Amino acid sequence: AGTTNPLEIRRARLAFDGNLAEKVSYRVQVDAVRSPVLIDARLNFNLKPYAKLTVGQFKIPFGQENLNTARDLISIERSNVVNNLVPGRDNGSNGRDIGAQVEGNFHHANGKPLVDYSVGLFNGAGINRRDDNRRKDVGARIAIHPFAGLSLAGDYYNGASGEKELSRERAGVEFAYVRKLYSLRGEYIWGHDGPVRKYGWYSQFAYRFRPKWEALAKFDTYDPKRHAGKDVTNTYLFGVNWYLSNWVKLQANYGVVDEEARTNLTNLFLSQVQFQF
């Protein structure tokens, strides 16, 4: 009710990557559609495979779906719980903040990844903004890859928001099992802002039924106030993706949104053309 059926350009981003020295690289990314314009501005010091330093503005190390780039998402939009609970997305900053981070990885004897880790210190105020209090926020992530195709990870974030330094905490667990023709993924995220407890999770299954065609089924639930009633939102999503080439992807999603606060279901249809060069 009260909405239209718009056509819109969701993103129009240009990214610039390069090397400044043998072990120093950079990335700058701008978005010509959304404000703020500057998305990424970071320097990477690749000291060792197990010790890399990143400084500037970049993604907070939290959440599987958050860390995936928009072009690699299987569904058109990220899950409701991810947009509302992941640090840097809950304040409209595209999952990013200004800070410094140490990350690295360790490998199996056969050279394949075994463990990835990231630990960072952030302002907590969002992108293109000065810190709004005296505290710094801490984010950490560890992921293990016990065998080919399987990833298990845990995430944690602790900080404060605003001049009153309202406590802000997030924790998450996730898994991904990816094979050539299908993938199964899921995340559970818990958090609180001051006295308000929140939680949610999603699970997603995708199947490549033809070389260039992929089907998707996804369930997402989010509760913004755990101890309050009639505020849970459940989303049931189905979709299909058509990969015309490595550079062009067409997507169509149909969703049913069930909000406890409403007696009627909401039907949602999204389609997207995505290309990169």
Secondary structure, 3 states (H helix, E strand, C coil): CCCCCCCCCCCCEEEEEEEEECCEEEEEEEECCCCCCEEEEEEEEEEECCEEEEEEEEECCCCHHHHCCHHHCCCCCCCHHHHHHCCCCCCCCCCEEEEEEEEEEEECCCCCEEEEEEEEEECCCCCCCCCCCCCCEEEEEEEECCCCCEEEEEEEEEEEECCCCEEEEEEEEEEEEECCCEEEEEEEEEEEECCEEEEEEEEEEEEEEECCEEEEEEEEEEECCCCCCCCCEEEEEEEEEEECCCCEEEEEEEEEEEECCCCCCEEEEEEEEEECC
